[in-house]
């Protein structure tokens, strides 16, 4: 248990979208990223950008992965190394924008 805590503190559990993508390809019996993009109904460059860490896995794609694979969102997040137990939403998202008086 102490080793796991130590690994988490030192950042050894890191975001790895490749593990998620490879797991989905295997689970769905697909051949490659192009087949995965067709199964998820997304453009192939999106999968490439995720694989090369130029784009994070967004919420809508995560939901689509869940629908196609029947894996829970929690399981999908764990496959990519996201082990947060809570998501924090910035309070800035809920503040109204200042409007200039006309």
N, C-alpha and C positions, 0 to 999 in steps of 0.2 A: 504494500500500500504506500509506504513512504517513497519507494522508487518511482511509482506512478506519479505521485505528487511532485517529486523532484523533476521528472521528465516534462511534466506540464509547465512547471515554472521556467525551465530552460528552453521551452519552445520546440521540443522534439516532436510534438504532435502538431504537424503543420498541414496547412491547406494543400491538398493534392488532388486536383480535378482529374488527373489521369486515372487514378484508382477508381473514381466514380464512373468515368466513361468506359473503361475496360470492363468493369463489373456489369454495366448495362449491356455492353456488346455480348458478353458471355451469357448473361441471363436470358437475353432475347434471341440467342443463337444467330447473331449477325456476323457478317464477315469483316466489316470495317466501319470507319467513321461516316462514310457516305451512306451506308445502310442505316446507321444509327440516326443520321439527320433525317432520312426519309421516314423512319419509324416515329420520330419525335415531331415530324412535320415542321422542321426548321431548315434554314439555308445551311449548306455544308460549311461556309466560312465561319458560321457561329460556333460550330463544334471545334473547328481549327483554332479559333481565337481563345476558346475556353481551354483547350488542351495546351496551348502555348502561354497561358496565363496572361493574356492581353485583355480578357474579359471575364468577370466573375460569373458564376452560375446564378442567374436571377431567379426571383421567386416564381415567375410564371413558367420558366423552364423547369424548375424543380417540381412544380405541380404537374407539368406534362410528363416528366419522368416517372412520377408517382402513378399517374393514370395508365401509362404504358406498361410499367414493370410490376405493378401491385406491391412495390416496396413502400414502406411507410416513409414519410418525410424525414422522420428521425433517422431511419436506416440510411437513407440517401445522404443526409448530412454527415453521418458518421463515416460513410464510404469516402467522402471527400475531405475528411479530417476536421470537420466543424463539430466540435464537442461542447459548444456553449449550451447551457441549460435554459437561458433566457435571452430574448432579443430585446434590446433597448431601442426605443424610437426617440429621436431627438425632439425636445419640446418645441424646437424652431419650426417643425413641420406643421404645428397646429396654431401658430400665431398668425393673426391676420396681417397682411402686408400693409405698411403705412401708405395711405393715399394722400396725395397732395390736394389741398382744397382748391376748388375751381372758382 
